Every structure is written in C-alpha cells, then in structure tokens.
Amino acid sequence: MKYSLFILLVGAAVVCQAQTTLPVKPGNRSVENALKKASYLEGDVVLELSGGVYRTDRTIAVSKGKWSSLTIKNKKGAKVFVTGDRVIARNQAKRVSDPTVLSRIQEGYRDKVLEIDCKKLGIHVAPIRPSGFGRKSLPAWSELIIDGKLTNLSRWPNDSTVLIGEVLVAGDDKDKVAGKLPVFKYKENRPKAWKEVQDLWISGYFGWGYADDMIPVQRIDTAKATIYAGMFTTYHFMTGTDFRRWYALNLIEEIDQEYDYVIDSRHGKLYFLPPGGGFSTLRLTSLESPLISVESCNNVTIEGITFENSRGIGVYMDNTENVIIKGCTIRNVGNVGVCIGKGTNSPDNATVKPHSMEAGGKLTGRIIGDMMGKIYENTILNREAGRNNGIKDCYIYNTGAGGVNISGGDRVTLTRGDNFVENSKISNYNRIEKSYRPGVWMDGVGNRVTKCDIFNAPSMAILFHGNEHVVELCKITDVCKEVDDQGAIYYGRDPSEQGNIIRYNYFYRLSPRHRVTATYHDDGACGSEVYGNIYHQAGSLPVLIGGGKDHNYYNNIFMESPTAIHLDNRMQNWGTGMVAKGGIVDVRLEAVNFTKPPYSVAYPKLVNYWTEDPSQPQRNTIHGNLFYKINNFVHGNTSWGEFWNNWITNENPGFVDPQNPLKGFKEGAEIFKRIEGFKEIPYSKIGSTLQ
C-alpha cells in the first residue's frame, strides 16, 4: 500500500485526511479483491490498475464502503482493458471439412472460411435473438472478435436492402389472433442459392420507417420466391413506400467478405472469413451482465479504463451520487455503453400489446429490458438513478443498443437529477438494436447533454422524456441514416414534459431521403426553448412541431434544406383521440397534477391546457432566425405559428465560410443589420474537444 497525507486549512482548524492507494495487477478477481480491501478503509481510496487485460466472467460490483471517496483508475501511462470475452486459441480455428457445409460456401471462399467448434471447447454460444421496435433491450448474441475488430453476421445484400414484394399474409392483428405468421414474396434471384435456412434471420423496416425488426425465417419456397416468417413482427408487413425493405442475415452461403461470421446455434459452431493477411487473436463475447456496476454509493470516480468485448452493458449505476466515468473508452459491448438508472423486466411470455410501447415490467437493476415501454405506460417512473452522476471525456462506440442511457430526478416533484454526459464522442451505437436506442437516452428531470459529438447511426442521436433537460453545444452529424419519421433529437406525446432547452447545437448531413428531422416535437409536445442552433443540410424537415404549443424558436440558423419549419394541427384530425377525455394526454397530465404546484408554478400556461382548446396549435413563436438557401420556409399553415424578425435569403449573409458555418460571421455582416438583436453563437465551443 502507498499512503499520502493531505493537510487542508479551514479557518484556524487543521483537517488531516489520509489517501490510500492500492496497486492492482491483472489476475483472477484482482479488482474484486482490491474492492473488498478498499471497503474497510477510511478516507480517500485509490485502486491503481497496472497495464493489461482484466478479464471477468461476472460483473465487477462497486458497493458502499467505509471510504469517503473511491477512485478506480489506470496507473499513469498504462493501458487498462476490462473485458467480458473468452479467448479462443488460434489453432482451434480449422478449415471446414464437412462436405455439406463446404457445398454451401461460395466456391471462391471454400478454402478460406474457418470453423470453430465451440461446443467441443466447452464455450457457450449465445444464439441470435429477435431485435427491434417494441422489443426488450437485452444482451446480444455471441460476437466474434478478430485482432480487436468485431466481425459481422454474414449478410445479403452486403451493404443495401431490397424491397418487400407482395405481402400474402401481413401478420396484422387479425392474423395474430388466428396464428397466421407473415408471408411475403421477393423478386431477386440470389435466394435460390440458399440451401439451408434453419439459422436464417431477416431484418429491416417491415411496416413503419421508425420501427426496425429482426425475426427468424421458418422456411423459403425458392420456386415461388416466397418467405415464410418464423415470428410476428411488432406491427405487420406492408408495401408501398421505399423504406419498406428487408435483408438476410447469418447464412453460410453469404460469407463473402472479410470478417463475416455465422452462428450455427444447433451445433455450437462458428464459421468465419478471416482477413487475407492472417490473424493473431480470437475472442468471443461472453459476459451478459454489466462489466462493472456502481450501486447505492457516492463519490466514486472511474478513470482511464477501456471497457470492452461483452454481450451486455458496459458500465451500470443506480442510487448513486457524484459517480463520474471520466476519460474511459466503452466499445464492442452488445447492449448500451453506459446506463444510469434501473431498467424494467416483464415475463418472457408477455404478449404484444395493442401499441408496441404499452409494455414494461418491474423495476430491475443491471438491465434496460422493456424500460422504454414502461416509461410510455408510466410517464412518472422514477428509475432510482441518483444525482450528480456523469460521463465525461469518454469515447463510446461500436455498442449494440445505444450509447448512454441516463435517468435522474422525479417528475412528480420536479426534483432535479443533474446527471450528465459531457465532452464525449458517441458513434456507431446501433449494431444490434436500432429503433429508439439513441446515442443518448435521457429521462426524469434536470439532466443534460453537453459538448458531445454524436454521429454515424441509422436512428436517433438523442431521445428524451421529462422536464428541464438541456441539450447544448453538441455536434450531431450523419444520424437517422435509415429511418423515416424520426428526429435527431426527439420527444413527444406528453404536454407536461416542459422546460426543456435545446441550444447551440450543430446539425449536419441528416438525410433528406425520408422524413428526417433535426428537432422533433412529436404528437402535441409543448413548452420548449430552442435557440442558437445551426441546421445545416439537416434533413427533409429540420424542425417538426406536431400539433403542440408554446415552442420558442429564435436566433437559429437554417441552411441548405428543402424546407425549414414544419407545423401541423394533427390533434384536430388524426390525433383527436389523444386529446379526448380519458385519452393519453389526459392521463399523462393527471399523473403530474398539472393544475397544482409545482407544475402550476413552473408552467403557468399549462394550467389552462383544457380551457384553451387542446387541439389548436398556439404560441409557437419563430423569430430572429436566419433562413439561408431554404427552398420552402414553412411547411404547413403559418397561422399555427407566430413569425417575426426573420430573414430569408439566398445571398451570403456574411459567413466567413458558407461551407463551414462554425467559422461564424464576418465583422459587420449583413445578418446583424437584417435581424434585430441577432446574437453570435459560441461556435468554437460546439462539439467535443477530444481528438
């Protein structure tokens, strides 16, 4: 042990506090053993981890001790890896000898594809499971890692999707009652080459463009070009739009790219195509619980550690205060990177409800589960997250089901959580689960996302529920790449979720191919402040206000988009049921006692929600904004908003560089003359400072 003494002068008093440093080296349960020692020590305790790999087959649990603070960190300059994988000896990867399997491999790859008999090695291979909208968020199946690089389930087409053909059995509500699984046709020739489909799965957007799904195939009739699904999807199969597409996964016949692999769950085998230059190490993700958990304790810092290669959550915490994850890397995990707050879990035999989100079980630690559905059902759910916890200066990437999931605070009392994600880079976070698994999920009251780069994902960047959250100074690029009817920042369907601020963010390169929005206030959402943001090529509908009230948009810059602001009155047409007596809005307003303090004090306009005609969009103000090279200023009826002091132009309003608006405006630029009171945005502070 190393001991050091700190002397603090407080007035005339002298306070002495000891710091104890416990050195830790890689070894079986070495971190756990050090934590046991630390629990009996007082003062500030530091676990200093030497460089190396700390492999674990169970969650490293941090719980309350006698210490006043605990730090788990890397020794200066050391590279520390906490992993949840199994190492497979290189010589256990053998050439395929089974003639039946060889006949399925494409001719040019038969001498290159290798197999691992995991069953013979006593290594469990977790099978592929359903994954998609309305389903539980669970640990992933086993994933193979070659020299630190994740492999991919073999796929056809490799980098695209194909349209759903004629739907013979949709799998809709009537079909579900009758037990008739979906059946659809395809037009492509490639499936004729598939000799065995027992381990085949299909994925895609089968019905709605915000709801992906992945289900097994029962059989294929190649003579009739027909696929028979082995499971119902959450909604049902449809055609008629470009986003209703599918692709195939996990076929030996489709191993045709380096790092492709296939899970043969029946025989406990893996098949894979290694890189052409050979390889050194093979690992298989194994641990399904969090790599590390911090529960029911305060003042913990975890710093400078890489958490990787597991099937479950990277870092988990609940009922904590002042727990900081700093300067860490979380990657190659099968579920979410970091979770602050409990999830929920319902019985596995729970049926699909009328709406796929109306589900959710009991509050449960160390999982996400069906928490998303539970919050839809119970909007005041307190996930026991704690307060003043945060993720700072971290890299989070190649995660299976979202980057960070944080809760905190209490919606009934409007007590703040003050949990945060700050100065971090979050990318490639939808490897397994896509729909509603954002870069950052945030619920509760008074939490924030600050100075983060969130990029490269098929779905949302930030999804939040609750009140008084702040999203600021973030750089959000290349998200919502696959979906229809989603937003980079999204929330909605609850007018009591007020006081949220979205400011000083840069939205760039959001696809205009489908209905993609940068800031999406869905289904009657109310009461946000949105200012100082830059919407640059930010989707087909950069702003969508869907029937709500009291949104205040000002001092924003809109650039190079087909349109800028979408307004609608959906609550007066197809959404009337939401504002009917006893409808979803009524239930959610009553849940927070919206006519009484603290809501009546914090949001005085909300008290009159029912007396003002809830179906009528009101007091949505758009003022002091720049619209540069925008084809259509407003999509919708301008009477649903209030517009003043905006400038619409196709001429350079004074940018230093019109291709890079983060360089700001020239001194004396025309914009300051045309828009009264326009304020400079803190351009240099937007985005992470991490390299």
Secondary structure as UniProt FT lines:
FT   STRAND          2..10
FT   TURN            11..12
FT   STRAND          13..24
FT   TURN            28..29
FT   HELIX           30..38
FT   TURN            39..40
FT   STRAND          44..49
FT   STRAND          52..55
FT   STRAND          60..62
FT   STRAND          69..74
FT   TURN            76..77
FT   STRAND          80..83
FT   STRAND          85..88
FT   HELIX           90..92
FT   STRAND          94..95
FT   HELIX           99..104
FT   HELIX           107..109
FT   TURN            110..112
FT   STRAND          114..117
FT   HELIX           118..121
FT   TURN            133..134
FT   STRAND          144..146
FT   TURN            147..148
FT   STRAND          149..150
FT   STRAND          152..153
FT   STRAND          155..156
FT   STRAND          162..163
FT   STRAND          167..169
FT   HELIX           173..178
FT   STRAND          183..185
FT   HELIX           190..193
FT   TURN            198..199
FT   STRAND          201..205
FT   TURN            209..210
FT   STRAND          213..221
FT   TURN            222..225
FT   STRAND          226..229
FT   TURN            242..243
FT   STRAND          245..249
FT   HELIX           252..254
FT   TURN            258..259
FT   STRAND          260..264
FT   TURN            265..268
FT   STRAND          269..272
FT   TURN            276..277
FT   STRAND          282..285
FT   STRAND          292..295
FT   STRAND          298..303
FT   STRAND          306..310
FT   STRAND          315..318
FT   STRAND          320..326
FT   STRAND          329..333
FT   STRAND          338..340
FT   STRAND          343..345
FT   TURN            348..349
FT   TURN            356..357
FT   STRAND          362..364
FT   TURN            365..366
FT   HELIX           371..377
FT   TURN            379..380
FT   STRAND          386..387
FT   STRAND          390..392
FT   STRAND          395..397
FT   STRAND          404..406
FT   STRAND          409..410
FT   TURN            411..414
FT   STRAND          415..416
FT   STRAND          420..422
FT   STRAND          425..427
FT   TURN            435..436
FT   STRAND          440..442
FT   STRAND          448..450
FT   STRAND          453..455
FT   STRAND          462..464
FT   STRAND          470..472
FT   STRAND          475..477
FT   STRAND          486..492
FT   TURN            495..496
FT   STRAND          500..503
FT   STRAND          506..510
FT   STRAND          516..522
FT   TURN            523..524
FT   STRAND          528..531
FT   STRAND          534..538
FT   STRAND          543..546
FT   STRAND          552..554
FT   STRAND          557..568
FT   HELIX           570..572
FT   TURN            573..575
FT   HELIX           576..579
FT   TURN            581..582
FT   HELIX           584..591
FT   TURN            592..595
FT   TURN            597..598
FT   HELIX           599..602
FT   HELIX           604..608
FT   TURN            609..612
FT   TURN            614..615
FT   STRAND          621..623
FT   STRAND          626..635
FT   HELIX           638..640
FT   STRAND          642..644
FT   STRAND          647..649
FT   TURN            658..659
FT   HELIX           661..663
FT   TURN            667..668
FT   HELIX           671..674
FT   TURN            676..677
FT   HELIX           683..685
//
